Amino acid sequence: MNTRPPRTESPSTPTQKFTPKQRTAITAGVIGNTVEWVDWTLYATFAKVISDVFFPRSEGSAALLATLLVFAVGFVMRPVGAAILGAYADRHGRKKGLTLTIGLMAGAGFVIALTPGYEMIGIAAPLVLAVARLVQGFAAGGEFGSSSAFLVESAGPGRRAFAGSWQQVSVGAGVLIPSLIGVVLASSLSDEALHSWGWRAAFIIGGVLGLVGLWLRVSVEDTDSFTQLRNEGRARSNPLKAMFVEHPRAALRVVGITIAGTLTYYTWVDYLPIHTNATYGLPLDEALLSQTLCTIIFMVLLPFVGKLSDRFGRRPTMAAFAGGFVVLAWPMLQLLNGSFLSLFLVQLTGMLLILGYSANCAVIMAEQFPPEVRATGIALPYALAVALFGGTAPYVITWLTSSDHGGLLWLYVSGAALISLVVYLRMPETKDKEFS
């Protein structure tokens, strides 16, 4: 058990500029995380085409449902990857953990791109597809903990939230790039060309980008935190056990931190455009345009909110997010109608609030744990919370709507925000905590 007394950095510690080594490490971490999420997101972007290629043609939506089931299976592996790859990064280093995750993700992407379709190899096609997505889900589960630890450990005092905010910037970029690839290919290729080779080209592009990210991660040094940990012989043989036994409250705190963040993110970013299209008849292209514009604004503002957190603290910026949803969830959802403007304003308001969570999530989770268990402590509780509260959000909301209980959606969102608000207000402020 870690018996070192807690120490704090002086609140007056000046904000320092990044050293060249820190800038290189953070740039490599951000680019690597971006291209890894490109590989992960391409599957959803081309889900309809993949269903036509890998599953037998059938009437109705059976093939598409099977494709989406394979997509869901990838999420099942995320907690498994979080536990195993998080522990690997704590034992062998952030750099080795990150190179392993991006290698697995890119390799599985190449497998998907090169696997023959159902018409050529029959049932083997969807089986290979499912295995490849399991590998990608496994890699995605380990990515958040390792990349968050790497980015935050690469920053100096007074810059940790700013550095950590780029983790979420890279996730947003990793979602937008596949959408752009999909728009370009769908608009420039015939349907036959898109089905025969266009979608495969997209996965090959993603795989090549993954190799670039792999090269960047191999070329940087590991963080000083892990290097010191290794040199002092403090690395744990079983970080997963140590996390549960020695830091159970911190692990539970990560779950509480994540509940409102993941639920509101999946609802406002992913579900509201689909909900507005299905319920109010807003054309899908307009709904997706709102999503794209709000995501770009969100990405641009994230580092600035990270700076606010470094100056004023984690608790006030995160409490503003959760408290905002407690108060505003009902009026925001009441404003939704069939117009583009109403969706854009509601989505933008919600995402401006979510900035308080997303700019802080990497840094606040990293600050809960010592370096011996940091990647594991971030990855596993976060992955479990995302699976339980984020991954189920579209299903719960759809059930509420189809059961004529759509008016209770605000209560669902506000309740989750209230739980996290209590966690934020009760947790210790870690802005000035010494960080090794």
TORBANU-621169 format. One line per 10 residues: number of its first residue (from 1); for each residue x, y, z of C-alpha. Coordinates in nm, 3 decimals. Layout:
N
NUM	X Y Z; ...
REM end
This chain:
436
1	0.000 0.000 0.000; 0.121 0.349 -0.082; 0.216 0.503 0.253; 0.370 0.823 0.123; 0.197 1.126 0.279; -0.010 1.334 0.039; 0.159 1.649 -0.073; 0.030 1.944 -0.264; 0.171 2.178 -0.521; 0.160 2.540 -0.422
11	-0.160 2.707 -0.542; 0.058 2.991 -0.661; 0.256 2.765 -0.893; 0.282 2.962 -1.218; 0.146 2.818 -1.537; 0.450 2.687 -1.725; 0.498 2.656 -2.097; 0.544 2.309 -2.236; 0.900 2.198 -2.297; 0.987 2.065 -2.645
21	0.980 1.711 -2.504; 0.635 1.767 -2.355; 0.500 1.918 -2.679; 0.631 1.624 -2.878; 0.480 1.372 -2.638; 0.140 1.544 -2.628; 0.131 1.583 -3.007; 0.212 1.216 -3.054; -0.051 1.119 -2.799; -0.321 1.331 -2.960
31	-0.249 1.221 -3.317; -0.225 0.858 -3.212; -0.554 0.874 -3.024; -0.722 1.046 -3.320; -0.625 0.783 -3.574; -0.714 0.502 -3.333; -1.068 0.642 -3.304; -1.080 0.682 -3.681; -1.028 0.306 -3.711; -1.293 0.241 -3.445
41	-1.555 0.476 -3.597; -1.521 0.370 -3.961; -1.732 0.062 -3.887; -2.034 0.271 -3.785; -1.984 0.506 -4.080; -2.006 0.220 -4.332; -2.242 -0.007 -4.136; -2.500 -0.028 -4.415; -2.242 -0.120 -4.678; -2.076 -0.372 -4.445
51	-2.415 -0.537 -4.386; -2.457 -0.586 -4.761; -2.107 -0.731 -4.802; -2.066 -0.957 -4.497; -2.416 -1.094 -4.445; -2.658 -1.279 -4.672; -2.902 -1.058 -4.858; -3.242 -1.066 -4.692; -3.563 -0.875 -4.689; -3.607 -0.610 -4.426
61	-3.328 -0.503 -4.192; -3.194 -0.839 -4.076; -2.849 -0.788 -4.229; -2.816 -0.437 -4.089; -2.928 -0.554 -3.744; -2.666 -0.829 -3.756; -2.403 -0.571 -3.847; -2.509 -0.349 -3.557; -2.499 -0.651 -3.326; -2.135 -0.704 -3.423
71	-2.083 -0.333 -3.349; -2.234 -0.381 -3.001; -2.013 -0.684 -2.936; -1.714 -0.455 -2.969; -1.841 -0.256 -2.670; -1.862 -0.573 -2.462; -1.487 -0.613 -2.495; -1.405 -0.261 -2.380; -1.408 -0.336 -2.004; -1.198 -0.647 -2.071
81	-0.946 -0.444 -2.266; -0.951 -0.175 -1.999; -0.858 -0.426 -1.727; -0.589 -0.612 -1.920; -0.432 -0.331 -2.122; -0.457 -0.082 -1.836; -0.264 -0.322 -1.614; -0.015 -0.377 -1.899; 0.048 0.000 -1.922; 0.101 0.021 -1.545
91	0.350 -0.268 -1.550; 0.538 -0.198 -1.871; 0.484 0.170 -1.945; 0.239 0.410 -2.108; 0.436 0.401 -2.433; 0.422 0.022 -2.464; 0.053 0.022 -2.372; -0.031 0.282 -2.635; 0.172 0.115 -2.909; -0.005 -0.213 -2.834
101	-0.354 -0.060 -2.848; -0.298 0.125 -3.174; -0.127 -0.178 -3.329; -0.425 -0.399 -3.243; -0.675 -0.141 -3.370; -0.498 -0.080 -3.701; -0.427 -0.449 -3.757; -0.794 -0.538 -3.707; -0.889 -0.257 -3.946; -0.668 -0.407 -4.216
111	-0.829 -0.748 -4.153; -1.176 -0.601 -4.206; -1.061 -0.424 -4.524; -0.911 -0.739 -4.677; -1.164 -1.004 -4.570; -1.373 -1.139 -4.863; -1.749 -1.095 -4.843; -2.024 -1.347 -4.773; -2.070 -1.433 -5.141; -1.710 -1.558 -5.158
121	-1.644 -1.734 -4.825; -1.990 -1.768 -4.673; -2.034 -1.775 -4.296; -1.660 -1.725 -4.243; -1.700 -1.362 -4.351; -1.920 -1.242 -4.062; -1.720 -1.459 -3.818; -1.393 -1.290 -3.916; -1.568 -0.953 -3.898; -1.690 -1.028 -3.545
131	-1.343 -1.135 -3.428; -1.188 -0.820 -3.577; -1.440 -0.601 -3.395; -1.374 -0.788 -3.071; -1.006 -0.703 -3.110; -1.090 -0.339 -3.183; -1.318 -0.322 -2.879; -1.042 -0.474 -2.667; -0.799 -0.209 -2.794; -1.046 0.077 -2.744
141	-1.097 -0.030 -2.385; -0.729 0.010 -2.307; -0.684 0.332 -2.501; -0.861 0.579 -2.272; -0.671 0.489 -1.955; -0.330 0.474 -2.122; -0.375 0.788 -2.333; -0.520 0.988 -2.043; -0.232 0.887 -1.815; 0.021 0.961 -2.090
151	-0.115 1.308 -2.173; -0.162 1.423 -1.814; 0.175 1.284 -1.701; 0.341 1.463 -1.994; 0.223 1.804 -1.866; 0.376 2.016 -1.595; 0.209 2.188 -1.296; -0.071 2.423 -1.395; -0.114 2.261 -1.739; -0.257 1.918 -1.664
161	-0.622 1.985 -1.749; -0.523 2.168 -2.066; -0.312 1.872 -2.176; -0.579 1.621 -2.074; -0.851 1.809 -2.264; -0.678 1.719 -2.589; -0.770 1.357 -2.526; -1.133 1.449 -2.592; -1.037 1.677 -2.881; -0.872 1.378 -3.045
171	-1.183 1.163 -2.987; -1.395 1.427 -3.160; -1.152 1.443 -3.452; -1.156 1.065 -3.469; -1.534 1.080 -3.519; -1.537 1.365 -3.772; -1.267 1.225 -4.003; -1.456 0.900 -4.084; -1.769 1.106 -4.147; -1.574 1.318 -4.394
181	-1.428 1.008 -4.562; -1.778 0.864 -4.588; -1.922 1.181 -4.743; -1.639 1.203 -5.000; -1.661 0.838 -5.104; -2.042 0.825 -5.111; -2.067 1.141 -5.320; -1.788 1.055 -5.566; -1.841 0.680 -5.621; -2.126 0.484 -5.767
191	-2.314 0.252 -5.533; -2.151 -0.048 -5.703; -1.800 0.095 -5.662; -1.866 0.187 -5.300; -1.975 -0.170 -5.225; -1.697 -0.339 -5.421; -1.391 -0.141 -5.315; -1.476 0.208 -5.185; -1.551 0.107 -4.827; -1.241 -0.113 -4.824
201	-1.031 0.185 -4.931; -1.167 0.375 -4.631; -1.051 0.100 -4.393; -0.712 0.083 -4.563; -0.677 0.461 -4.520; -0.765 0.414 -4.154; -0.511 0.134 -4.120; -0.236 0.344 -4.280; -0.318 0.632 -4.048; -0.295 0.382 -3.764
211	0.056 0.288 -3.875; 0.151 0.656 -3.876; 0.016 0.685 -3.522; 0.208 0.373 -3.425; 0.532 0.523 -3.560; 0.471 0.843 -3.364; 0.410 0.652 -3.042; 0.718 0.436 -3.088; 0.933 0.745 -3.147; 0.851 0.925 -2.819
221	0.992 0.857 -2.475; 0.781 0.727 -2.190; 0.658 0.971 -1.928; 0.883 1.081 -1.644; 0.624 0.948 -1.398; 0.654 0.592 -1.524; 1.031 0.617 -1.574; 1.073 0.720 -1.209; 0.830 0.449 -1.100; 1.030 0.184 -1.284
231	1.368 0.313 -1.166; 1.251 0.308 -0.804; 1.115 -0.044 -0.838; 0.760 0.061 -0.744; 0.581 -0.102 -1.040; 0.314 -0.347 -0.922; 0.298 -0.704 -1.047; -0.083 -0.693 -1.027; -0.205 -0.333 -1.073; -0.567 -0.447 -1.113
241	-0.573 -0.607 -0.768; -0.388 -0.313 -0.615; -0.642 -0.071 -0.762; -0.936 -0.258 -0.608; -0.771 -0.327 -0.271; -0.589 0.001 -0.209; -0.800 0.256 -0.400; -1.163 0.138 -0.400; -1.303 0.483 -0.319; -1.108 0.642 -0.602
251	-1.237 0.374 -0.842; -1.596 0.435 -0.732; -1.537 0.808 -0.765; -1.436 0.759 -1.129; -1.766 0.578 -1.189; -1.957 0.865 -1.025; -1.760 1.121 -1.225; -1.845 0.940 -1.549; -2.219 0.871 -1.505; -2.353 1.213 -1.605
261	-2.076 1.278 -1.856; -2.125 0.965 -2.062; -2.507 0.975 -2.043; -2.539 1.338 -2.151; -2.270 1.299 -2.420; -2.435 0.999 -2.585; -2.777 1.165 -2.557; -2.685 1.511 -2.688; -2.420 1.418 -2.944; -2.539 1.083 -3.081
271	-2.910 1.049 -3.004; -3.074 1.392 -3.035; -3.023 1.419 -3.414; -3.175 1.073 -3.468; -3.455 1.147 -3.218; -3.543 1.478 -3.386; -3.546 1.314 -3.728; -3.766 1.023 -3.616; -4.000 1.214 -3.384; -4.037 1.556 -3.546
281	-3.951 1.481 -3.908; -3.644 1.703 -3.934; -3.452 1.589 -4.247; -3.161 1.368 -4.150; -2.906 1.575 -4.340; -3.008 1.884 -4.140; -2.997 1.690 -3.813; -2.647 1.562 -3.893; -2.538 1.912 -3.995; -2.634 2.034 -3.648
291	-2.436 1.748 -3.497; -2.129 1.829 -3.707; -2.134 2.203 -3.636; -2.183 2.154 -3.262; -1.903 1.894 -3.250; -1.660 2.132 -3.422; -1.746 2.414 -3.178; -1.713 2.167 -2.891; -1.366 2.056 -3.004; -1.242 2.413 -3.047
301	-1.355 2.516 -2.697; -1.228 2.211 -2.507; -0.869 2.332 -2.448; -0.995 2.671 -2.329; -1.217 2.506 -2.067; -0.915 2.295 -1.972; -0.731 2.621 -1.903; -1.021 2.739 -1.686; -0.994 2.416 -1.486; -0.621 2.467 -1.438
311	-0.690 2.816 -1.306; -1.010 2.777 -1.103; -1.018 2.405 -1.023; -1.182 2.077 -1.121; -1.478 2.097 -0.883; -1.629 2.430 -0.997; -1.598 2.357 -1.369; -1.745 2.008 -1.335; -2.016 2.124 -1.095; -2.119 2.388 -1.348
321	-2.170 2.111 -1.605; -2.375 1.883 -1.381; -2.570 2.164 -1.216; -2.650 2.306 -1.557; -2.813 1.981 -1.666; -3.004 1.947 -1.338; -3.162 2.288 -1.401; -3.178 2.305 -1.781; -3.252 1.948 -1.899; -3.630 2.002 -1.891
331	-3.644 2.344 -2.067; -3.390 2.236 -2.328; -3.585 1.924 -2.424; -3.913 2.118 -2.430; -3.769 2.347 -2.697; -3.715 2.061 -2.944; -3.943 2.068 -3.249; -3.906 1.997 -3.617; -3.681 2.293 -3.698; -3.308 2.294 -3.754
341	-3.266 2.602 -3.534; -3.430 2.441 -3.231; -3.212 2.130 -3.257; -2.897 2.337 -3.310; -2.964 2.562 -3.009; -3.058 2.271 -2.780; -2.765 2.059 -2.893; -2.518 2.348 -2.869; -2.637 2.450 -2.520; -2.602 2.093 -2.395
351	-2.259 2.047 -2.548; -2.137 2.376 -2.401; -2.232 2.237 -2.061; -2.065 1.902 -2.137; -1.739 2.091 -2.190; -1.710 2.107 -1.811; -1.697 1.728 -1.797; -1.501 1.649 -2.113; -1.225 1.901 -2.047; -1.175 1.755 -1.701
361	-1.239 1.381 -1.730; -0.885 1.274 -1.824; -0.712 1.492 -1.566; -0.950 1.437 -1.274; -0.937 1.059 -1.318; -0.558 1.061 -1.349; -0.530 1.269 -1.031; -0.722 1.007 -0.830; -0.447 0.745 -0.851; -0.072 0.710 -0.795
371	0.129 0.615 -1.105; 0.152 0.250 -0.996; -0.215 0.190 -1.080; -0.308 0.503 -1.277; -0.382 0.356 -1.621; -0.581 0.069 -1.470; -0.762 0.298 -1.227; -0.873 0.525 -1.509; -0.953 0.261 -1.768; -1.164 -0.002 -1.593
381	-1.408 0.208 -1.384; -1.452 0.442 -1.680; -1.520 0.156 -1.924; -1.773 -0.002 -1.688; -1.955 0.329 -1.638; -1.964 0.394 -2.013; -2.100 0.045 -2.080; -2.368 0.073 -1.810; -2.480 0.433 -1.855; -2.354 0.554 -2.192
391	-2.394 0.245 -2.406; -2.748 0.187 -2.278; -2.862 0.549 -2.317; -2.998 0.517 -2.675; -3.190 0.201 -2.580; -3.339 0.351 -2.262; -3.439 0.671 -2.442; -3.593 0.475 -2.730; -3.787 0.262 -2.480; -3.914 0.573 -2.301
401	-4.027 0.728 -2.628; -4.191 0.413 -2.767; -4.369 0.356 -2.434; -4.521 0.706 -2.442; -4.295 0.812 -2.157; -4.075 1.041 -2.365; -4.166 1.328 -2.135; -3.960 1.161 -1.862; -3.634 1.189 -2.056; -3.548 1.513 -1.876
411	-3.588 1.334 -1.543; -3.352 1.058 -1.654; -3.089 1.313 -1.757; -3.137 1.537 -1.453; -3.121 1.239 -1.215; -2.789 1.124 -1.358; -2.655 1.481 -1.345; -2.764 1.513 -0.982; -2.576 1.195 -0.885; -2.256 1.322 -1.045
421	-2.308 1.671 -0.900; -2.304 1.522 -0.550; -1.980 1.338 -0.638; -1.821 1.656 -0.774; -1.910 1.863 -0.469; -1.788 1.600 -0.223; -1.465 1.501 -0.395; -1.136 1.667 -0.293; -1.004 1.942 -0.517; -0.695 1.810 -0.695
431	-0.585 2.109 -0.902; -0.288 2.181 -0.673; -0.220 1.824 -0.569; 0.136 1.708 -0.623; 0.136 1.481 -0.922; 0.403 1.225 -0.995
REM end
